[in-house]
Amino acid sequence: MTTTVAVLGAGGKMGFRVTRKLRDAGYDLRAVEIGEAGRERLREAGIEAVDRATALSGAQVIVLAIPDSAIGAVAQEIVPQMDPGAMLLILDAAAPYAGALPQREDVTYFIGHPCHPPLYAHDINDPDQRRDVHGGVAPQSIVCALMQGPEEHYALGAAICEAMWSPIIRTHRVTLEQLAILEPGLSEMIAMTFIDAMSDALDECVEKYGIAREAAFDFLIGHINVEASMWFGFSPKVPSDAALRVTRYARDIVLAPNWREALSPAKVRDASELIARG
């Protein structure tokens, strides 16, 4: 029997991508979209939106493709209407980890999130795949967590996530807390913050020291490429002794001594609450 999947926010930025993928994978799709621009986007793809009550009636899986800050309020409205044994699938760990989902023991809560296409994918030759940094065209891995529900529901949730974010390299199973440590912890509190600092450093080179932006940009991006390649095992790790000495010296200037606390469950929960509040 074909699984019935309702997608709330089906015409949005993320929702439209996953909705088309679910349609193409053959699921019994029910698309919900309140915005006229999103509804038009769906119509252009041959998908007619339905009202929320129609979508929820008998739905086996409900996907919340909506902003994190809206998940708590929407979940409070729809979870009481879900059939026993139905699954609520959320696309980010922040709101669930922040405790935004209502208590109801006879429904399943499942969280999935894409890793996005890897920076080092030297076996990809297709130009469209090489340009795709978000996923859906280029292959990517995903992470999945069964927050609550019967163990057999993990396979159902993972299969839907694999369809939504296909093509898939690997599917990683983690706990809810581990997924929250990955995002917002590793991906945003660490990686995005460091990238943001590098962008500011590029501006500093240009605005304070008069280096041509193109020269500074080429220099930074090229060194990010070679250094990430060495540190993450895609090429031999052979920095000079002098470069390593400078790196050790710079860590005390650039990094706060307690920077690793950004990955602690306490700090990740604070960040999740910040995201869920909007």
N, C-alpha and C positions, 0 to 999 in steps of 0.2 A: 504494500500500500504506500502511495506517495505521501511524504510528510508535508503537512500544512504549515507554512511559515508565514507569519505576519511580520512586516518590517515597518516600524514607526520611524518617520523621518526618511522615507524611501526616496524622496527627490532631492535630498540635501547633498552636500559635498561628498561625504563618505557614504551616505545612504544610497545614492544613485549608483555608485560603483558596485556596492555589494548586492543591491537589488537586481541589477542586470545579470550579475554572476549567478545568483540563485535561480533566476528565471531560466537562464541558459543551461543550468545544471538539471532542470526538470522538476524542481520542487513546486508544489501547489502554493503559489505565491499570492499573498494579499498585501498590497502596497498602501500605506497610509501616509499622506502628505497634506499638511494644512496650508502651505504656502503656494500661491498661484504660480510663481516661477518654477517651483519644484514640480507641481502637477503638470505644467506644460512640458518640462524636461522629460517626465515619465511618458506623456502622451507621444512625444516625438520618438520615443524608443518603443512604442507599441504597448505600453503598460498603462492600464487604467487604474487610477487610485480609487479606493473604497473608503467608506467612513470607518472610524475606529471600532465601533460596536460590531459591525459586520466582520471586520478583520479578526477581532478577538474571539468571536463565537466559534468554539471548537478548534481553535488554533493549537497545534501541538508544540510549536516553538514561536516565541515572540522575540524579535530582535529590536533592541533599542538603539537605533542609529541617530541619536539626538545628542545635543550638547551635554557634557558632563554635569553642568549646573542644573539641568532640567531632569536628570535621571531620578533623583529622589522624589520629586513631586509627582512625576508621571508614574513611577513605580507604585507610589501610595495609592494612586487611582486605579491602576489596572490589575495589580496583583490580586486583590480580592475578587476580581472577575475571572481569573484564570481557572481552567478546569484542573481538578486534582491530577497530578502527574505531569502537567505541562511544564515547559522550560522557558525561563526568561534568560535571554542571551544578551550580555552587555559587552560592548566593544572596548572597554577600558576598565582598569582595576580601581581607579580612584574612588568613585562613588561607592562601590561595594565595600572597599577597604575602610572607607570613612563611616560605614554603618548606615548608609542612606537607604538601604533596602528594607522593606517591612518584614516582620517576622511572619512566616507561614511555612510550616514544616512539610506540607504535602505538595509543594512545587519545587522545581529544580532551578538553582541559580548557576549559570555557567558564564565564564568570562573568557574571551579570546582577544588576542591583539596581534597585528602583523609585526614582523621584525623589519620589514621593508627590504628591497633588493640590496644585496651586499655590495660594499664598495669595491671589493676585489672579486670580480667574477670574470676572469680572463677567458673563460670558455664561451662567453656570450658574444656572438658576432652580429646578431640582428640589430640594425640601427635603432629601431623603435624600442627594443628591450634595453639597449644601452642608455637610452635617454630617459627611461622610466625610473624615477627615484622613489616613487611611492609604492609601487607594486600593482599587480593586476595585469600588466603586460609582461614585465620581467618576472622571473621566478623569485620567490622569497620564502623564508621560513616563518613560522608562526608559533606563538606560545598560547597554551590553553590551561584553564584551571576549572575544576569542578568544585564550586564553593559549597554547594549542598545538593543532595539528591542521590538517588541510587547509582551505584557504580556503573551499571550498564548504560547510564545516560552520558557517560564521558564519551563513548564512541559516537553517539548521535551528535553531541555538541561539536566534537572535533571534526566530524564529517561536514557539518554545515560551515564551520570556519574554513575548512580546506576549500570548499566550493566558493565561499565569499571572496577569498584572497588568492585563489589559484592564478597561475601555476605555483605549486608548493615544492620547496626543496626538502624541508624537514618540519615535523610537528613536534614541539617540545611540551611535555606535561610538567606543570609546576603547581605549587599551591597558590592560593590567593595572595598571601603575604609575599611570596617570592615574586609574583607577577608585579605587585606594587613596588617592590624593591627595584625591579627592572624598569618600570615606568609608573610613577614619575621619578624614581630614584636615579638609576643609572643613565637613562636616556635624556632626562631633562635637567635634573638637579646637578648631574655631573657633566655629561657630554654637551648638552646645549649650553650650559653655563660656560664651559671652557671654550666652545666655539664662539659664544658671544664675546668673551674676553679677547679671543684672537681677532675678532672683527674690530673691537675697540683698539687693539694694539696696532692694527693696520691703519686705522684713522690717525692714531698718534704719530706713526711714522710719516704720514702724509702732511698732517696739519701742523705738527710741532717741529718736525725735523726736515721738512721740505723735500722728502723723497717722492718721486713721481709715483702716483697710485698704481699705474700699470707695472712698474718695476717692483714695487713692494708686494703687489698681489701675486705676480708670477713667482717671486721668491718664496712667499709664504706657502702658496698652494703646492709648489713643487716640493718643498721641505716637508709639508704635512704628508704628502704622498710617500716619500721615501722613508720617513720616520715611522709612520703607521705601518708600512710594509714590514720594516725591520722588527718593530716591537710586537706585532701580532703574528709573526711567523710566516709571512708571505715571501720573505727574502732573508738571507743570512743577516743576523744582528751583528753588524760590524761597525758601530760608530767609533770614532777615534777616542783615545783616552782623554784627550783635551775636552771633547764634547761632553763626555760623561762627567768630568769634573765640573764643567760649567752647569750642567743639568742639576747636579747635586747642590751646587751653590745657589742656583736660581729657585729651587723648590722652597727654600726658606723665605724668599722674597715674594714669590708668586702665590704660594699655597698657605692657607691658614693651617696651624698645627693639627686642628681637629677636623679637617675636611672630610675624613672618612665617616663622620657622623651623619653626613647627608644620606648615607645608605642604611642607617639604623632604622629599625621599625618605628621608633618614636618620631623621628624626623620625617620619615616617609608618610606616616599617618597624618602629621601636621600638614604636609604638602597635599595629601589626598583631600583633607577637609577643606583646604584652601581652593582646590579645583572644584570640589563638589558644591561649594557655596556660591561660586561664580563671582 
